[in-house]
Amino acid sequence: MTMNGKPTLPVRLFSRENLIAAALCLLLILIIILTSDNAPQWIYQGF
């Protein structure tokens, strides 16, 4: 799946390195969300 010797956009976008980086980023965000003790106070300012 190459055009003129260059990989097409989906091949470059979903390469192994990009998928690993995206999974690591999502895992880090999930860990931060699940381990936070309390919600930020700015969420409740309007209530």
N, C-alpha and C positions, 0 to 999 in steps of 0.2 A: 504494500500500500504506500508507494512513494510516487511523487510526481517530480520528474526531472532530478531524481536522486535525493530529494529532500522528503522527510516524512510529512504526511498530511497533518492538519491541525488536530484531529481526534487522536492520532497516534502520539503526537507530542504532548497533548493535554493529559492523556490517560497513560502516561508512561509509568513504569514501576516506581521510579523515584518520586514522581508527583503524587501517586496514590499513597505511598508510604508517608510522605510529608503531610498530606491531608489527614490521614488516619491519626498520625501522631498529634496534630493540632487539635482535632476533634476530641481525642482522648484527654489531652491536657485541659481543654475547656470543660469537659465533663467532670474531671477530677476537681477543678476549681469550684464548679457549681455545687457538686455534691458535698464538698468538705467545708463550705462556708457556713458559719454558725448562724448568722442572722442576715436578713435582707437589708439592703441599703435603705437608709432613711428617706432618700429623695423619692423613692417610689410612692411613699405614703404621704407626701406633702399635700396633695390635693384632697385628702380624705379627712 
